[in-house]
Amino acid sequence: MRKVLVADKIAASGIEFLRGQPGLQVECHNGLAEPELCRLIADAHAVIVRSATTITRAALDAARALQVIGRAGIGVDNIDVGRATERGIVVLNTPDANATTTAELTLAHILSLSRSLPQADRSLRAGEWKRSQFTGAELASKTLGIVGYGTIGRIVAGMARALRMRVIVHDPFVTPQVFEADGIECMDLDALIAAADYLTLHCPMNNKTRGLLNGERLRSMKRGARIINCARGGLVDEQALHELLASGHLGGAALDVFEQEPPGDSPLLKLDNVVATPHLGASTHEAQEAAGREIARQVAAYLQDGEPINAINLPAVSAEERVKLRPYLTLALRLGKLVAAMVSAPISQVEVSLYGDAASRDLRSITTEALIGLLSGNVADANRVNARHFAAQHGIAIVEARCGEHADYHASIVVQARHGDETTVVEGTLLERKHPRLIRVGDYEIEAVLEGNLLLTRHRDQPGMIAAISTLLAAEKINISRMQLGIVSGSDLAVAVIGISTPLQQALLDAIARIPAVTRVTQVSL
């Protein structure tokens, strides 16, 4: 018998499904403290959680037989995925279970803001009858700006169009052809922010999107504009938002998420023009039912057949091949992330080519891993199961090829991304068959360690260039761990790959970009 520990409350239908599967023993325990969790997980083959229980490193280290962790929902912030991967434990989630529910909550917030429904309810319950105080606004003909055109963003767009709103969208990872096919107007982020009467966020939280709506962008919004955030709290500068709401520049905000949760005594909660809910995005009976049923099915499928449905950290290959494949997956992921950092326009095509020993490995798995890297800046839940789905959703064509031997290396992976009229190309190999190395950027041959925080520059090859960059980094106490240069014979341009101790603030990146000889600068964390 294989033990399945259900450590959070999930749908009863999910529990019933598990108990009906041969060879599975199901135990349900809610509200476990870490010591008790460690005791119960010790002999479990699977554990299922929602968001209340945290699967820590200590819990994973206590688990002697654990094969799979199931998350009934999307986010896996409460699971130490890195340690699970090290232990060979598969992590599964249910990325589509709450898309409709979150979109509907977004619409509810838009309507609540437009008609001041929570405020009117409180007033009436207090014995008041102040109809004129709560004069609202129609949604018809208003402009809704949507940042992020994934599954949730698309559902919101459809709902808004049904209400006769004008819908504009920003998503740098979706090609114009997708927007044209959907009849949706796309535009630059800053232009969208300035044009929107209502602005709703549906993008992941990462280094690129943290503080996306900063003070400057919030101040550029129309007077009286309203903001809705049912995605992640860190996307919005809450202090700047408070100032602009309190001053009356912004008409209102509806927040389901906060930088810190619970938000405690956040000053935003003291404003009358704020509608707030306690992270209810996935909190409907239907979404919880769907998530519970789906994760139960996925966990059973993995335990019984080894099928990793919606796996976060496992390619669908044999265990023997997985050992040989693993370093190539790491290389492909990092090359994809590097391309994502270098490209600012929507990508229309990705080509992955394998040479030498890499060509004998699972091409689909390697290509998928490169796609995950490419999508990581925009699709928080991209994994080895759904990366191709998200690529198609974003209008990205995929070309993959096995090629011959490499002239100089035992194996290499080339990732090419076409965006507009340009193509970005990077190539990598494995040193000693396990350490990722960058060996080409465009036409520039180079040999650079492909790990940690990297700063990439393209600049004129002239004396003092590297010294100028080093001086700026030193002034901000940024250590340089390594530096490699790539040049092309007959060209006055060069590229540099610089290992740095910590990611740079935007102001420092801008300062480097202002060095006269620098033509381009970007950074990536691998």
C-alpha positions as CSV (number, residue, x, y, z in Angstrom):
1,M,0.0,0.0,0.0
2,R,1.2,3.5,-0.8
3,K,0.3,6.2,1.7
4,V,-1.1,9.5,0.5
5,L,-1.1,12.3,3.1
6,V,-3.6,15.0,2.5
7,A,-2.3,17.8,4.6
8,D,-4.8,20.5,3.7
9,K,-8.6,20.4,3.2
10,I,-9.4,19.6,-0.5
11,A,-12.7,18.7,-2.2
12,A,-14.4,15.6,-0.8
13,S,-14.7,14.3,-4.3
14,G,-10.9,14.3,-4.6
15,I,-10.6,12.3,-1.3
16,E,-13.2,9.8,-2.5
17,F,-11.4,9.4,-5.8
18,L,-8.1,8.6,-4.0
19,R,-9.8,6.2,-1.6
20,G,-11.3,4.4,-4.6
21,Q,-7.9,3.7,-6.2
22,P,-6.4,0.3,-5.6
23,G,-3.2,0.2,-3.6
24,L,-3.6,3.7,-2.0
25,Q,-4.0,4.4,1.7
26,V,-5.3,7.9,2.3
27,E,-4.8,9.9,5.6
28,C,-6.2,13.4,6.0
29,H,-4.8,15.8,8.6
30,N,-5.3,19.6,8.6
31,G,-3.5,22.4,10.4
32,L,-0.2,20.4,11.0
33,A,2.7,22.1,12.7
34,E,6.0,21.3,11.2
35,P,7.1,18.6,13.8
36,E,3.8,16.8,13.3
37,L,4.1,17.2,9.5
38,C,7.6,15.7,9.6
39,R,6.3,12.7,11.5
40,L,3.4,12.0,9.3
41,I,5.3,12.6,6.0
42,A,8.1,10.2,7.0
43,D,6.5,7.1,5.4
44,A,4.2,8.9,2.9
45,H,4.6,8.2,-0.8
46,A,2.6,11.3,-1.7
47,V,1.5,14.5,0.0
48,I,-1.3,16.9,-1.2
49,V,-1.5,20.5,0.0
50,R,-3.2,23.7,-0.9
51,S,-1.7,26.9,0.4
52,A,-2.0,26.6,4.2
53,T,0.6,23.9,4.7
54,T,4.3,24.6,3.9
55,I,6.4,21.8,2.6
56,T,9.8,22.9,4.0
57,R,13.3,21.5,3.6
58,A,13.0,19.9,7.0
59,A,9.7,18.1,6.0
60,L,11.3,16.9,2.7
61,D,14.4,15.7,4.5
62,A,12.2,13.7,6.9
63,A,10.3,12.1,4.0
64,R,11.9,8.7,3.4
65,A,9.5,7.4,0.7
66,L,8.0,10.5,-0.8
67,Q,7.7,10.4,-4.6
68,V,5.3,13.2,-5.4
69,I,3.9,16.4,-4.0
70,G,0.5,17.6,-5.3
71,R,-0.5,21.3,-5.0
72,A,-4.2,21.8,-5.4
73,G,-3.8,25.2,-7.1
74,I,-1.2,27.1,-9.1
75,G,1.4,28.7,-6.9
76,V,4.1,26.5,-5.3
77,D,5.6,29.2,-3.1
78,N,4.8,27.0,-0.1
79,I,6.8,24.1,-1.4
80,D,10.6,24.0,-1.4
81,V,10.7,22.9,-5.1
82,G,14.5,23.1,-5.2
83,R,15.0,20.7,-2.4
84,A,12.2,18.4,-3.8
85,T,14.1,18.3,-7.1
86,E,17.3,17.5,-5.4
87,R,15.5,14.6,-3.6
88,G,14.0,13.4,-6.8
89,I,10.5,14.2,-5.7
90,V,8.0,15.3,-8.4
91,V,5.9,18.4,-7.8
92,L,2.6,18.7,-9.5
93,N,0.1,21.6,-9.7
94,T,-3.3,22.4,-11.3
95,P,-2.6,25.5,-13.4
96,D,-6.1,25.8,-15.0
97,A,-8.4,25.0,-12.1
98,N,-9.0,28.6,-10.9
99,A,-8.6,30.7,-14.1
100,T,-12.3,31.4,-14.5
101,T,-12.8,32.0,-10.8
102,T,-10.0,34.6,-10.7
103,A,-11.3,36.3,-13.8
104,E,-14.8,36.5,-12.3
105,L,-13.4,38.0,-9.1
106,T,-11.7,40.6,-11.2
107,L,-14.9,41.5,-12.9
108,A,-16.6,41.7,-9.5
109,H,-14.0,44.2,-8.3
110,I,-14.4,46.3,-11.5
111,L,-18.2,46.5,-10.9
112,S,-17.7,47.2,-7.2
113,L,-15.4,50.0,-7.9
114,S,-17.7,51.5,-10.5
115,R,-20.7,51.6,-8.2
116,S,-19.1,51.9,-4.8
117,L,-21.0,48.8,-3.7
118,P,-19.1,48.0,-0.4
119,Q,-19.2,51.6,0.7
120,A,-22.9,51.9,-0.1
121,D,-23.6,48.7,1.8
122,R,-21.7,50.0,4.9
123,S,-23.6,53.3,4.7
124,L,-27.0,51.7,4.5
125,R,-26.2,49.3,7.4
126,A,-25.2,52.4,9.5
127,G,-28.8,53.7,9.0
128,E,-27.9,56.2,6.3
129,W,-29.7,56.8,2.9
130,K,-27.1,58.8,0.9
131,R,-28.0,57.9,-2.7
132,S,-26.2,60.9,-4.2
133,Q,-23.0,60.1,-2.4
134,F,-22.7,56.9,-4.3
135,T,-23.3,58.0,-7.8
136,G,-21.3,55.6,-9.9
137,A,-19.9,55.1,-13.4
138,E,-21.0,53.0,-16.4
139,L,-18.6,50.5,-17.8
140,A,-19.9,50.7,-21.3
141,S,-17.5,52.6,-23.6
142,K,-14.9,52.8,-20.9
143,T,-11.3,51.6,-21.6
144,L,-10.1,48.5,-19.7
145,G,-6.3,48.0,-19.8
146,I,-5.2,44.5,-19.2
147,V,-1.6,43.7,-18.4
148,G,-1.0,40.1,-19.2
149,Y,-2.8,38.1,-21.9
150,G,-2.6,34.6,-20.5
151,T,-5.6,32.4,-19.7
152,I,-7.0,34.7,-17.0
153,G,-6.4,37.9,-19.0
154,R,-8.2,36.4,-22.0
155,I,-11.2,35.5,-19.9
156,V,-11.3,39.0,-18.4
157,A,-11.1,40.5,-21.9
158,G,-14.0,38.4,-23.1
159,M,-16.1,39.5,-20.2
160,A,-15.3,43.1,-20.6
161,R,-16.1,43.1,-24.3
162,A,-19.5,41.6,-23.4
163,L,-20.0,44.7,-21.2
164,R,-19.2,46.9,-24.3
165,M,-15.9,48.1,-22.8
166,R,-13.0,49.0,-25.1
167,V,-10.2,46.5,-24.3
168,I,-6.5,47.2,-24.7
169,V,-3.8,44.8,-23.7
170,H,-0.1,44.7,-23.1
171,D,1.8,41.5,-23.1
172,P,5.4,41.6,-24.6
173,F,5.4,37.8,-25.0
174,V,2.3,37.6,-27.3
175,T,2.8,38.2,-31.0
176,P,0.6,40.7,-32.9
177,Q,-0.9,37.9,-34.9
178,V,-2.6,36.5,-31.7
179,F,-4.1,39.9,-30.8
180,E,-5.3,40.3,-34.4
181,A,-6.9,36.9,-34.4
182,D,-8.7,37.7,-31.2
183,G,-9.7,41.2,-32.3
184,I,-7.8,42.8,-29.4
185,E,-5.9,46.0,-29.5
186,C,-2.3,45.7,-28.1
187,M,0.0,48.6,-27.1
188,D,3.1,49.6,-25.2
189,L,2.8,49.4,-21.4
190,D,3.2,53.1,-20.7
191,A,0.7,54.0,-23.5
192,L,-1.8,51.5,-22.1
193,I,-1.4,52.8,-18.6
194,A,-2.1,56.4,-19.8
195,A,-5.1,55.4,-21.8
196,A,-6.9,53.1,-19.3
197,D,-10.0,54.1,-17.3
198,Y,-9.6,50.7,-15.5
199,L,-6.3,48.9,-15.3
200,T,-6.2,45.2,-14.2
201,L,-3.1,43.1,-13.7
202,H,-2.8,39.5,-14.8
203,C,1.0,38.8,-14.9
204,P,3.4,36.8,-12.7
205,M,5.6,38.3,-10.0
206,N,9.3,38.1,-10.8
207,N,12.4,40.4,-11.0
208,K,11.0,42.1,-14.1
209,T,7.5,42.7,-12.9
210,R,8.1,43.5,-9.2
211,G,7.0,47.1,-8.7
212,L,5.7,47.2,-12.3
213,L,3.2,49.9,-11.3
214,N,5.6,52.3,-9.7
215,G,5.0,55.9,-8.7
216,E,5.9,57.3,-12.0
217,R,3.5,55.0,-13.9
218,L,0.7,55.5,-11.4
219,R,1.0,59.3,-11.8
220,S,0.8,58.9,-15.6
221,M,-2.7,57.5,-15.3
222,K,-5.9,59.5,-16.0
223,R,-7.3,61.4,-13.2
224,G,-10.0,59.2,-11.7
225,A,-8.7,56.0,-13.2
226,R,-9.2,52.8,-11.2
227,I,-6.8,49.9,-10.5
228,I,-7.6,46.2,-10.0
229,N,-5.0,43.7,-8.8
230,C,-6.0,40.1,-8.3
231,A,-2.6,38.7,-9.4
232,R,0.3,39.4,-7.0
233,G,0.8,42.1,-4.4
234,G,4.3,43.1,-5.3
235,L,3.3,44.2,-8.7
236,V,2.1,47.6,-7.3
237,D,4.0,50.2,-5.3
238,E,1.6,50.3,-2.4
239,Q,3.0,53.5,-0.9
240,A,2.7,55.4,-4.2
241,L,-0.8,53.9,-4.7
242,H,-1.9,55.2,-1.3
243,E,-0.6,58.7,-2.0
244,L,-2.4,58.9,-5.3
245,L,-5.6,57.4,-4.0
246,A,-5.6,59.8,-0.9
247,S,-4.9,62.8,-3.1
248,G,-7.8,61.9,-5.4
249,H,-5.7,61.5,-8.5
250,L,-6.8,57.9,-8.8
251,G,-10.5,57.2,-8.4
252,G,-10.1,53.8,-6.6
253,A,-8.4,50.5,-6.3
254,A,-9.6,47.0,-5.8
255,L,-7.1,44.7,-4.2
256,D,-7.2,41.0,-3.6
257,V,-3.5,40.7,-3.0
258,F,-0.9,42.7,-1.0
259,E,2.8,43.0,-0.7
260,Q,2.5,41.5,2.8
261,E,-0.3,39.0,3.5
262,P,-2.2,39.5,5.8
263,P,-1.7,43.2,5.2
264,G,-2.0,44.2,8.9
265,D,-2.6,47.9,9.4
266,S,-1.9,48.8,5.8
267,P,-2.9,52.5,5.3
268,L,-4.7,51.4,2.1
269,L,-7.3,49.7,4.2
270,K,-8.2,53.1,5.8
271,L,-9.2,54.7,2.4
272,D,-12.8,54.8,1.4
273,N,-12.0,54.4,-2.3
274,V,-10.3,51.0,-1.8
275,V,-12.1,47.7,-2.1
276,A,-10.1,44.9,-0.4
277,T,-10.5,41.2,-0.2
278,P,-8.3,38.6,1.5
279,H,-6.8,36.8,-1.5
280,L,-10.0,35.2,-2.7
281,G,-8.8,34.6,-6.3
282,A,-9.3,30.9,-6.1
283,S,-11.9,30.8,-3.4
284,T,-15.1,29.4,-5.1
285,H,-16.7,26.1,-4.5
286,E,-16.2,25.3,-8.2
287,A,-12.5,26.2,-8.3
288,Q,-11.8,24.3,-5.1
289,E,-13.8,21.3,-6.4
290,A,-11.9,21.4,-9.7
291,A,-8.5,21.7,-8.0
292,G,-9.2,18.9,-5.5
293,R,-10.4,16.5,-8.2
294,E,-7.6,17.3,-10.6
295,I,-4.8,17.0,-8.1
296,A,-6.2,13.7,-6.8
297,R,-6.3,12.4,-10.4
298,Q,-2.7,13.6,-11.1
299,V,-1.2,12.2,-7.9
300,A,-2.9,8.8,-8.5
301,A,-1.7,8.8,-12.1
302,Y,1.9,9.4,-11.0
303,L,1.9,6.8,-8.3
304,Q,0.2,4.2,-10.4
305,D,1.6,4.8,-13.9
306,G,4.5,7.3,-13.4
307,E,2.7,9.8,-15.5
308,P,3.8,13.4,-14.5
309,I,0.7,15.5,-15.4
310,N,1.5,19.2,-14.9
311,A,4.9,18.4,-13.4
312,I,6.9,21.4,-12.3
313,N,10.3,19.7,-12.1
314,L,10.4,16.5,-14.1
315,P,10.7,15.7,-17.9
316,A,8.6,12.9,-19.2
317,V,11.4,10.4,-19.9
318,S,12.7,7.2,-18.3
319,A,14.7,7.4,-15.1
320,E,17.8,6.1,-16.9
321,E,17.6,8.7,-19.6
322,R,16.7,11.4,-17.1
323,V,20.2,11.0,-15.5
324,K,21.9,11.6,-18.9
325,L,19.5,14.3,-19.9
326,R,19.5,16.4,-16.7
327,P,22.6,18.5,-17.5
328,Y,21.3,19.3,-21.0
329,L,18.0,20.4,-19.5
330,T,19.9,22.8,-17.2
331,L,21.8,24.2,-20.1
332,A,18.7,24.6,-22.3
333,L,16.8,26.4,-19.4
334,R,19.6,28.8,-18.9
335,L,20.0,29.5,-22.6
336,G,16.3,30.2,-22.8
337,K,16.4,32.6,-19.8
338,L,19.4,34.3,-21.4
339,V,17.5,34.9,-24.6
340,A,14.4,36.1,-22.7
341,A,16.6,38.7,-20.9
342,M,18.1,39.8,-24.3
343,V,14.8,40.2,-26.2
344,S,12.3,42.9,-25.6
345,A,9.9,42.4,-28.5
346,P,7.4,39.6,-28.9
347,I,9.0,36.3,-30.1
348,S,7.4,34.8,-33.2
349,Q,9.6,31.7,-33.5
350,V,12.1,29.7,-31.5
351,E,14.5,27.2,-33.0
352,V,16.4,24.7,-30.9
353,S,19.2,22.8,-32.5
354,L,21.2,20.0,-30.9
355,Y,24.7,19.0,-31.9
356,G,26.9,16.0,-31.0
357,D,26.0,14.1,-27.9
358,A,23.1,16.4,-27.2
359,A,21.5,15.3,-30.5
360,S,21.2,11.8,-29.1
361,R,19.1,13.0,-26.1
362,D,15.4,13.7,-25.9
363,L,14.9,16.6,-28.3
364,R,11.4,17.4,-27.1
365,S,12.4,17.6,-23.4
366,I,15.4,19.9,-24.2
367,T,13.3,22.1,-26.4
368,T,10.6,22.3,-23.8
369,E,13.2,23.3,-21.2
370,A,14.4,26.1,-23.4
371,L,10.8,27.3,-23.8
372,I,10.4,27.3,-20.0
373,G,13.4,29.6,-19.8
374,L,12.0,31.9,-22.6
375,L,8.6,32.1,-20.9
376,S,9.8,32.4,-17.4
377,G,9.7,36.2,-17.4
378,N,6.0,36.2,-18.3
379,V,4.4,32.8,-17.5
380,A,4.8,32.0,-13.8
381,D,3.5,28.5,-14.0
382,A,5.2,27.3,-17.3
383,N,6.5,23.8,-16.8
384,R,7.5,20.8,-18.9
385,V,3.9,19.8,-19.5
386,N,2.4,23.1,-20.4
387,A,5.3,25.2,-21.9
388,R,4.4,24.3,-25.5
389,H,0.7,25.2,-24.8
390,F,1.8,28.6,-23.5
391,A,4.1,29.1,-26.5
392,A,1.3,28.4,-28.9
393,Q,-0.9,30.7,-26.8
394,H,1.7,33.5,-27.2
395,G,2.0,32.9,-31.0
396,I,5.5,31.3,-30.8
397,A,6.3,28.8,-33.5
398,I,8.6,26.0,-32.5
399,V,11.3,24.6,-34.7
400,E,13.5,21.8,-33.3
401,A,16.3,19.9,-35.0
402,R,18.9,17.2,-34.4
403,C,22.1,18.1,-36.3
404,G,25.5,16.5,-36.8
405,E,28.7,16.6,-34.9
406,H,30.1,19.9,-33.6
407,A,33.4,21.0,-35.0
408,D,34.9,22.0,-31.7
409,Y,32.7,20.6,-28.9
410,H,31.4,17.1,-27.9
411,A,27.9,18.6,-27.7
412,S,26.1,21.9,-28.0
413,I,22.6,23.5,-27.9
414,V,21.8,26.5,-30.1
415,V,18.7,28.5,-29.2
416,Q,17.5,31.1,-31.8
417,A,14.6,33.5,-31.2
418,R,13.1,35.5,-34.0
419,H,11.4,38.7,-33.0
420,G,10.3,41.1,-35.7
421,D,13.1,41.4,-38.3
422,E,15.8,40.4,-35.8
423,T,17.1,37.0,-34.6
424,T,18.9,36.5,-31.3
425,V,21.2,33.5,-31.1
426,V,23.0,31.9,-28.2
427,E,24.9,28.6,-28.0
428,G,26.0,26.6,-25.0
429,T,27.9,23.4,-24.2
430,L,28.7,21.3,-21.1
431,L,32.2,21.4,-19.6
432,E,33.2,18.0,-18.4
433,R,29.7,17.0,-19.6
434,K,28.0,18.6,-16.6
435,H,28.9,22.3,-16.2
436,P,26.9,24.8,-18.5
437,R,29.0,27.1,-20.6
438,L,28.1,29.9,-23.0
439,I,30.1,29.6,-26.2
440,R,28.4,32.0,-28.6
441,V,26.3,35.1,-28.5
442,G,25.2,36.0,-32.0
443,D,28.4,36.1,-34.1
444,Y,30.7,36.4,-31.1
445,E,32.5,33.4,-29.8
446,I,33.0,33.3,-26.1
447,E,33.4,30.9,-23.2
448,A,31.6,32.0,-20.1
449,V,30.2,30.3,-17.0
450,L,26.5,30.1,-17.4
451,E,25.3,30.5,-13.8
452,G,24.6,33.1,-11.1
453,N,24.0,36.8,-11.8
454,L,25.3,37.8,-15.2
455,L,25.7,41.2,-16.8
456,L,26.0,41.3,-20.6
457,T,27.2,44.2,-22.6
458,R,27.8,44.9,-26.3
459,H,30.2,47.7,-26.8
460,R,32.9,49.2,-28.9
461,D,36.2,47.4,-28.4
462,Q,38.3,50.3,-27.1
463,P,40.7,50.9,-24.2
464,G,39.1,51.8,-20.9
465,M,35.7,50.2,-21.7
466,I,35.8,47.5,-19.1
467,A,37.4,49.8,-16.6
468,A,34.5,52.2,-17.0
469,I,32.0,49.4,-16.2
470,S,34.1,48.1,-13.3
471,T,34.3,51.6,-11.8
472,L,30.5,51.9,-11.8
473,L,30.0,48.5,-10.2
474,A,32.7,49.1,-7.6
475,A,31.0,52.4,-6.6
476,E,27.9,50.4,-5.7
477,K,29.9,47.6,-4.0
478,I,29.1,45.1,-6.6
479,N,31.7,42.4,-6.8
480,I,32.9,40.9,-10.1
481,S,33.4,37.2,-9.9
482,R,34.5,36.6,-13.5
483,M,34.6,38.4,-16.9
484,Q,34.9,37.0,-20.4
485,L,35.1,38.9,-23.7
486,G,34.0,37.9,-27.2
487,I,35.2,39.6,-30.4
488,V,34.7,39.2,-34.1
489,S,37.7,39.6,-36.4
490,G,37.4,42.8,-38.4
491,S,34.7,44.3,-36.1
492,D,35.1,47.2,-33.7
493,L,32.4,45.7,-31.5
494,A,32.7,43.2,-28.6
495,V,30.5,41.5,-26.1
496,A,31.3,41.0,-22.4
497,V,29.8,38.5,-20.0
498,I,30.4,39.6,-16.4
499,G,29.6,37.6,-13.3
500,I,28.3,39.9,-10.6
501,S,27.6,39.3,-6.9
502,T,24.0,40.6,-6.9
503,P,21.4,41.8,-9.5
504,L,21.8,45.5,-10.4
505,Q,19.2,48.2,-9.7
506,Q,17.7,49.8,-12.8
507,A,19.5,53.1,-12.0
508,L,22.9,51.3,-12.2
509,L,21.9,49.5,-15.4
510,D,21.0,52.9,-16.9
511,A,24.3,54.4,-15.8
512,I,26.2,51.6,-17.6
513,A,24.0,52.1,-20.7
514,R,25.0,55.8,-20.8
515,I,28.7,54.9,-21.2
516,P,29.3,56.3,-24.7
517,A,30.9,53.1,-26.0
518,V,28.1,50.8,-24.7
519,T,25.5,49.9,-27.3
520,R,23.5,47.5,-25.2
521,V,23.4,46.2,-21.6
522,T,21.2,43.5,-20.0
523,Q,21.3,41.3,-16.9
524,V,20.0,37.8,-16.1
525,S,19.9,35.6,-13.0
526,L,20.5,31.9,-13.6
